Amino acid sequence: MNEAQRMHDSKGSSSFGSTGATLKIWNPATGQVAKEIPADTPASLRQKMEAARKAQPAWAARKPAERTKILKKFGELLVKRADAVAKDQSLETGKPISQARGEARSTLGRVSFFCENWEKTLKAVKLPPAGNTEEEIRYEPLGVVANISAWNYPWFVGANVFVPALLTGNAVLYKPSEFSALTGLNIGALLWEAGVPKDVFQVVIGAGDIGAELLKQPVDGVFFTGSYATGKRIAEAVAGRMIKLQLELGGKDPTYVADDVADVKAAAEGLADGAFYNNGQSCCSVERIYVHKKVYEPFVKHFIEVVKGFKMGAPSDESTYLGPLTRQPQIQVIEDQLRDAASMGAKVETGGKRVQGAGWYFEPTVLTNVTNSMKVMRDESFGPVIGIQAVGSDDEAVSLMNDTEYGLTAGVYTKNRKRAEGIMAKLNAGSTYWNCCDRVSPQLPWTGRKQSGMGSTLSTIGILAFVQPKGYHLRAPAKASAPKKARKAKAAKKPARKKKR
Ligand code: NAD
């Protein structure tokens, strides 16, 4: 069986079967199956849904402080077990062990943000009374939500959803990617150990077909992280059900290096890391660079030097910076982009081909002489490839940066803040950067425009995403009327008044 067939097998038939359904866990560093684990079936999914529905009201009824304590404990356990969980993640995704450990540990920042802010964010809003009616906004959980997730940062993107979902009183059916299923099981184990009831957070194991089955369950919300192609399918599948839908999708994220950049070398180093960290498999990886022609040559020179210095190797090696790609078929996507670019005149400055031997390794690749009509500058590469193009002005850079179907992040390197903010205001992206890139903050909304998605996670907006508001119109009954005799006596003393509305 060749690699493509094996991948097909792992995506399709392996996850189904009325008895003994399993999912194969692949090791991208060897191209071999590392493990087989039990997978869900439509029948087991129905049971999980029913159990979650039953368990959710009691979870929502718990004191807010109790839920916060449990999720804080989850964060502590994750830091304690970072080494062990990083090994599983590294095995199944090929992420270098130091990066996997870093992700597990840094997830605490998001967990802490949510734990510290969710109660304040959802405090009932008392509005000025309207006449004799008090008015108030209160928030209620959505109910049972489905979280269908991606493999590239399973802790980060998972925590963006399941942490605020649980804190705000929802039950979660969490489907990790088939390429990070061991991590998904670790997430479940740590949440349960921290005190989340098993029926309130359940892990759904399987490939896309099980994801599609999950959508057939009567969930109250769908929170998806993944590609635009799958996001579109999901939006179509739930259309008409009037449930909450959030989609965090791909990007083709550009950066512009202006002629007054403070330090060309530092910009080249920062952007090379932004493009190649996690092998370019980040939704906000830098995927296109536009450099002002005045600094183009030194920038490209430094950039190539940095990229040539990246150490490729076994994910288990502490000093590895570039591991294998997580999914073998992505190699063909990259090769197709490179063929297309070459046919239109692009120049390969370094890299350009897959690494022969075991595993799904691809050389870190830098292209110049690129244009926006090439696939490599239009379609998400999600791999170790970057195109660098010279531009003549800020306006040209802005126009090229916005010339995309995506809108996740975009940035600019310049020493002039005013110039930077002027450019950032014109960028049609959910996140914009000045002198930095490939960065996510728990305090800021993570949100995509156009084909990069809809809705926001993180920040207080990403807490409100998991609740539904309810308006309270509160009118106390009119004061009890006085006895008839007393009313008559009072009326005799006072002149008659007109009735008011
Ligand atoms: P993917 O779309 O292939 O899969 C994502 C999830 O959807 C998986 O769990 C998969 O099993 C499931 N799925 C597949 N088909 C389905 C269907 N028909 N119905 C329901 N579920 C289905 O994406 P991926 O390869 O896991 O992740 C890579 C993509 O995710 C990239 O495009 C990347 O940019 C994007 N991403 C975006 C963000 C963000 O925050 N915007 C973060 C991480 C990754």
Residues whose N, C-alpha, C, O or C-beta is under 5 A from the ligand:
A	BS01	NAD	I148 S149 A150 W151 V157 K175 P176 S177 E178 G206 A207 G208 G211 A212 T225 G226 S227 Y228 T230 R233 E248 L249 G250 G251 S282 C283 S452
